[in-house]
Amino acid sequence: MRSVQPAFESPPVVVQAMYFSRLVWRTVSTSVVTVSTATAGRVLFSVLAATSMFPNASIVD
């Protein structure tokens, strides 16, 4: 059992690093999705406002 112990000495650090990087990646991707969604909503709102203010310049036409 003593020869097996050193093999399980380093993996917890690797697992912790992988978990930390995954957590960071999830946080970054979530913030990117939130920012892109907010930007898309703002652009859509401005486009709707422009088309409602200027009915002649409609996108469908």
RADA-V563481 format. One record per run of one state. SS is the DSSP state (a for helix, b for strand, c for the rest). FROM is the first residue (numbers start at 1). TO is the last residue. If there is no record, write none. Layout:
BEGIN
ss=<SS SS>
from=<FROM FROM>
to=<TO TO>
END
This chain:
BEGIN
ss=<c a c a c a c>
from=<1 2 6 7 54 55 58>
to=<1 5 6 53 54 57 61>
END
